[in-house]
Amino acid sequence: MIVILLGILDILAGLSIFTINFSWGPTLIGFSSLYLIIKSLPFLKSIASIIDICAAAVFIFALMDLAHTALSALAALWLIQKGIFSLCSS
């Protein structure tokens, strides 16, 4: 059950980057980045968690207009595919 919830939250975090131009988008991206960092901290020895933290950093840089669009899209695709695989594996 927890795997399904985390998979859905990963998909939502990945989709949040596409809301950057809306007035409520930066808030959603900020919460998504915070979620990714908190979720990844206990599992720092896992490469997936390290990539999640990097994706959160890219989202934070995107909020400050410092990340390239392709890098943001790559981070979003990582989170979306990881969420889909989490849903499929449960």
PLY file of the C-alpha trace (Angstrom):
ply
format ascii 1.0
element vertex 90
property float x
property float y
property float z
element edge 89
property int vertex1
property int vertex2
end_header
0.00 0.00 0.00
2.83 2.41 0.86
4.54 1.62 -2.47
1.40 2.69 -4.34
1.19 5.93 -2.36
4.86 6.75 -2.94
4.48 5.90 -6.64
1.55 8.28 -6.99
3.41 11.00 -5.11
6.46 10.52 -7.38
4.26 10.92 -10.46
2.69 14.07 -9.01
6.13 15.44 -8.11
7.29 14.81 -11.68
4.25 16.53 -13.13
4.61 19.50 -10.80
7.45 21.01 -12.86
4.98 21.64 -15.68
3.02 24.03 -13.41
5.91 26.48 -13.06
4.17 29.18 -15.10
0.98 29.18 -13.01
0.63 31.38 -9.93
0.39 28.34 -7.63
3.09 26.39 -9.49
6.16 27.49 -7.53
4.46 26.50 -4.27
3.65 23.06 -5.62
7.19 22.62 -6.94
8.59 23.70 -3.57
6.48 21.13 -1.73
7.40 18.46 -4.28
11.09 19.19 -3.83
10.75 19.05 -0.06
8.87 15.73 -0.34
11.60 14.26 -2.54
14.37 15.32 -0.19
12.61 14.04 2.95
11.68 10.76 1.26
15.22 10.19 0.01
17.23 11.01 3.12
16.75 7.65 4.92
17.90 5.76 1.80
21.01 7.71 0.80
22.92 4.53 -0.07
20.46 3.85 -2.89
21.28 5.36 -6.30
17.58 6.04 -6.88
17.42 8.20 -3.76
20.51 10.12 -4.81
18.92 10.80 -8.19
15.72 11.89 -6.42
17.70 14.44 -4.43
19.32 15.64 -7.66
15.86 15.95 -9.24
14.71 18.01 -6.24
17.76 20.24 -6.67
16.96 20.69 -10.37
13.39 21.66 -9.46
14.67 24.20 -6.93
17.08 25.61 -9.52
14.20 25.78 -12.00
12.27 27.90 -9.51
15.19 30.32 -9.47
15.38 30.18 -13.28
18.82 28.55 -13.13
18.03 25.11 -14.59
17.86 24.29 -18.27
14.44 23.19 -19.53
15.82 19.90 -20.85
17.34 19.08 -17.47
14.04 19.85 -15.74
12.19 17.64 -18.21
14.71 14.84 -17.66
14.23 15.06 -13.89
10.45 15.02 -14.36
10.64 11.99 -16.65
12.80 10.18 -14.09
10.20 10.74 -11.37
7.24 9.84 -13.59
8.80 6.59 -14.83
9.87 5.67 -11.29
6.32 6.27 -10.08
4.86 4.17 -12.89
7.28 1.32 -12.14
6.32 1.54 -8.46
2.65 1.23 -9.37
3.31 -1.67 -11.74
5.46 -3.59 -9.25
2.84 -3.60 -6.49
0 1
1 2
2 3
3 4
4 5
5 6
6 7
7 8
8 9
9 10
10 11
11 12
12 13
13 14
14 15
15 16
16 17
17 18
18 19
19 20
20 21
21 22
22 23
23 24
24 25
25 26
26 27
27 28
28 29
29 30
30 31
31 32
32 33
33 34
34 35
35 36
36 37
37 38
38 39
39 40
40 41
41 42
42 43
43 44
44 45
45 46
46 47
47 48
48 49
49 50
50 51
51 52
52 53
53 54
54 55
55 56
56 57
57 58
58 59
59 60
60 61
61 62
62 63
63 64
64 65
65 66
66 67
67 68
68 69
69 70
70 71
71 72
72 73
73 74
74 75
75 76
76 77
77 78
78 79
79 80
80 81
81 82
82 83
83 84
84 85
85 86
86 87
87 88
88 89
